[in-house]
Amino acid sequence: MRATTAGRVPPPRVAPGPAVPAPLRPLFDRPGLAAAHLDRALRVSAATADFTDHFGLARDAAAGRPLPALLHPDDHPALLRAFTALRERSGFTLPVHVQRPDGRTRAARLTALHLPDGALVVLDAHDPAPPATDPTRVTPVEAQVLEGLAAGLSTVALGTRLHLSRGGVIYHLSNLQRKFHVHNRPALIAKAYAAGLLLVDSWPPAVLPNRIC
């Protein structure tokens, strides 16, 4: 029986493929976010439709494709070097060029975050926005929490380093998640790199001094 227009359920915004890792599901449910989960071979295992739309692909066409194959060949050397060092650096942001089937390219910014089973990538290919007059800033303690998270420290390790209780660490983490409008740690770190809060070529991770209030 054919469903009526009124009873039709909107199609999912996540491309078919293996299930999105549980910690990333809230992130992948956000409309307008161009994100993908990569396996260890840099193949797309799951992606939002906003991600595949940037490449002019159908929702099921990106699954299994290597990420470099979706970008301009000139981007490949820097991209592969960055992913090779990703485990040690936790995350990075690189300028890239999205390549569409008709041969057109578009400048974009790719943020990657290391995960145990691969990587999370977020693509920003929107037209450049004017400089923000009031960029997101963090307190000195929030900056230390963010740097520790980006370095892969656990809640307990962060508390030991910063002389905070477990509840104190969670309090500052909750404040950071509210500031960046995210719901989990991987999304927070990815958003901090994408927003230019964390230095791209710094290890251990460091927050820009002018973003600390």
Secondary structure, 3 states (H helix, E strand, C coil): CCCCCCCCCCCCCECCCCCCCHHHHHHHCCCCCCEEEECCCCEEEEEEHHHHHHCCCCCCCCCCCEHHHHECHHHHHHHHHHHHCHHHHCEEEEEEEEECCCCCEEEEEEEEEEECCEEEEEEECCCCCCCCCCCCCECHHHHHHHHHHHCCCCHHHHHHHHCCCHHHHHHHHHHHHHHHCCCCHHHHHHHHHHCCCECCCCCCCCECHHHEC
